[in-house]
Amino acid sequence: MAHRRKRRAARPGARSLQGGHVAPLGRSPRHSLPPPAASYASSWFHVGAKKEVICMDNYNPTDLEKESLLLVVTSTFGNGDSPSNGKIFQNALLSTKQLRNKFRYAVFGLGSSMYPEFCAFARSIYQKLMQLGASPVTAMGQGDELNGQEEAFQAWAVATFKASCESFDIRGKHGILLPKAYTCNETWNPKDSRIVYDSQPLDLGKALHDIHGKNVVLMKLTSRQNLQTSKSSRATILIKLSCEASQEAKYLPGDHIGVFPANPKALVDGIISRIVDAPMTNEIIKLETCSDCI
């Protein structure tokens, strides 16, 4: 923490600590960091601050005594454990008995709410730093890969940045313009959209892949069976799926499966009724939009 003049508040040195593999951000074996995290510390905390973005396995735990602002973005792996590159940091932090340096910090956890230990490692960091006397600038953020992970990160990023500016009394903080991607709330406006007809035959798997960025395999449901007895209050469903011989479904234990079911006819008809010059039934179209949120 550096001081210029007595009447001027101390300026923070921001460090962003990333838990995962592959610089500059990385990922755990299951949960990758949301795309905006890559530029978060470097593009936002340039305001009167020296900043560093460090992968967790490159961080020296003794540097906690030198921090003024520490940002931690990390996933949870297994039964509430750290990602593989966070083991040394985890062991060092949890074994620390006291800190002389009472710095400020913020933590964002990544995970899946399918697992009982959702964001457990991030929560353990948040609670341990508080126990050691460090002060959180915002409540811990959590990003659920099953429910709006990127939006949750953006909300946490905005709150953390604003709270940090207030905490360190950054000059001109009320005049700082935040990136549009974090602050723009898009609303539907027909003038910003248009329908483009596609003459190509529909490749449903490719279309879903292009929209969602996921590997999509078309399958058919062959059987559905409840493995619990009729007297049980629980349900464990065994589902068997089949696919074309040319389409092999590749997966690892712990992977999730996402299902794209057919949309209800009433919903489809309701949307089409709001479209000017609506297409014919089963005609392939593309909806192109113009957005300021870039």
N, C-alpha and C positions, 0 to 999 in steps of 0.2 A: 504494500500500500504506500503510495507516494503522496507527499504534501508539497504544494507549490507556495501558497500563501495562507495565512491563518483564516482569512475570510472566505477562502475557497475550499469546498468540501474535498475529502480524499477521493481519488479516482481509483476504481477497482481494476484489478488485473484479472480478467475472466479466463478460466480454464474450463474446457469442455471435455469430459472424460467419457469415452465411448466404450461400451462393453460389447465385444464381438470379434469377428475375424475380418481380415482384409481391410487395409487402410484405404481411404481416410476415415471411413466410418466403420463398416463391417457389419457382421451379423453373427448371431449364434447359430448353432446347427438347425434351429427351427424358425427363429423370428428375425427378420431383417429390419434394420432401422428405417423409419419412414423417409422418403426422398428429401423432404425439406430439411431434415436434420443435418445433411451434408454441409450446408452453408450457414446454418443457424448462428453458431458462435462467431465465425469469421466475418459474416456480413452484417450482423446486428450489433455485436459488442465491440465495434470499432469506435464507438462514441467515447472518447476520452479513456480508453482502456487498452491495456496490453492483453492480448489473448493468445491462447494456444488450443488446438484440438489434438487430443492425445488418445491413442488406443490404450485400453486398460492394461494390457500386458507391458506397455512401455512407460507406465506411470510409476514413479518412485513414491511409495507411501509416506516417506519422511517429508515429502514436499507439502503435506497437509499443514505443517507448521509455518508454511510460507504463503499460503493462499489467502486471497481476500474474497474471491467469489469462485465457487466450484460448481459446475453443472455436470450432472451424471445422467447419461442415457444408456440404459442397459436392458438386456433381456434376462429371462429366467429359464433355466434348463433343468430337465429331470424333476426331481422332487424338491423344488425350491432352491436349487443350486445355481451358482454363477455360470456363465458361459465359460468355455475352456480357457479363454485368455484372461479371465478375471479371478482365477484361483489365488494367485499370489496376493492381489489386492484384497480379496475377501478375507484371507487368513490374517493378513497384516492389520486390516481395519478392525476385525472382530476381536483381535487380541490386544488392541490398544486400550490402555487403562485411562489415559487422560490426554488432553490437548491443551497446550498453553495458548495456542492461537485460536481465538473464537471467530472463525471466518463465517461468511454467509454461503449458502448452497441451495441447490434445487435438484430434484431427482425426477426423471421420467422413466417408467418401467414399460417394457414390451412383453406381450405374452398372449395366451389364449385362455379365455374364460372356460374352455372345455376342461381345463386341468384344475384340480383343487388348490394347487399352490400358485395361483395366478399372480404374477409379478412379485413373487415372494422375495427374490434376491434384491430387487430394487427397494422393496419395503424394508428389508433388513439394513440396507445402507442408509436409508432415510432415518430410520429410528436410531441406529448406532451413532450417526453424526449428531443427532439431536441430544442423545444421551451424553456425548462427549462435550457438549456445550456450544456446538456450532448452531447458527440460526438459519432456519429455512426462510427464503424470501417468498416462497409460495408453497401451497400444499402439494404433496407428491402427485404427479400426473400418471395416468395409466392408459396404455394403448392396447385395446383388444383387437387382435387381428380378425376376429369374427364380427366386429361391430365398430366401424368407423375409426380405425387406428390413426389414420393420417389426420382426420379432423380433430381427434383428441390431442394429437401432438401440436397442431397449429394453435389450438386454444391455450394449451399449456405454455407454448412458446411466447405468445402475446402477453399472457399474464406474468410470466417470469421476467420478460424484458421490461415491462412497465414497472413491476415491483422493484426490480434491480435499480432502475433509474431513480425511483423514489428513495430507495434505501441508501444509495450513495450520493443522492442529491446532485445528479448530473445536470449541468447547466444546459438550458434550452431543451429540457426533456419534453416539454409540452408541445414543442414545435417539430419533433422528430417524426418523419413520415415513415410508416411501416410498410413493408412490401405488400403489394396488392393481393398476392396469393394468400396472405394471412388475414386480411381485413375485408376483402370483397365479399358481399352477400348477393349472389345472383338471384334474380327473380325472373319468372317467365314473361317474356315479351315476344309476341308473334313476329314483330318486325325484325327480331334478331335471329330468326330461324327460317329455314327453307327446306322443302322436300326435294330430293334428287332421286329420280327413278333409276334403278339398276337393271340392266338387261341381262346380266349374268345369272345363270342358275344358282339357286341358294345352296351354299355349303354351310350348313348350320354349325358344324364344329369349328370351321375357320372363322365364321362370324362371331361366335362366342369368344374365341381366342383373341380376336382383334379388339373386342370391347373390353374384356376383363384382364387380358394379359396372362391368361392361364392356359395350361395344356388341357384341352378338352377332348374327351373320348366319348363317342356316342355309344350308349349302352341300353339294353332292355332289361326290365325287371323280370326275373325268372321265378323267384319264390320269395315269400316273406313269412317268417315263423317266429312266434314268441317262445323263447326258451324257458320262461318261467311257467310254473304250474298255474292252473286256474284259481288256486287259493291265494296266490301271491299278490300283494298290492303293487309290486314292481313289474316293470316290463323290460325285458332284454330281447331286442329284435335282431334276428339273423336275417340279413338280406343277401340274396344271391343275384348277381348281375352278369350278363353276358355281353360280349362285344364281337365285332367282326374279327376274323382271324388276322386280318392285316393291321388291326389296331390293337396293340398290346398296351395294357394299363401298367405303367411302371410306378412303383411306390415303395416306401420304406416304412418300417414300424413307427407309429406315432404321427404319420401324415394324416391330414384331414381330407375328406372328400366333400366337394361342393356339388350340389345338385341343381340343375336348371330345369325345373318342371315347366309344363305348358302353362301359359297365362290363362286365367279364367276368361271365358268368352265375354262376359258382361264387362270386365275391365277393358278388354281390347276394344269392344264396340264403343264404350264410353270415351276412350281416348280418340278413336277415329272420328267420332261425332264432333269433336272440337277442332278438327283439322280442316282448314280451307282447301277445297279441291281434293277431298280425301281419295286415296287410291282404291282400286278395285280389291275385292277380297283375295287374299293370298298373293297379292302383287308385292314384289320386293322393293323397298324404298330405303333411303338413307336420310336421316335428319341432320342437317348441318347447322351449327350455331356459331354466332359471332360473340366472343366474350372479351371483356376488358380485364378479366382476372388473370393476367399473365405477368 
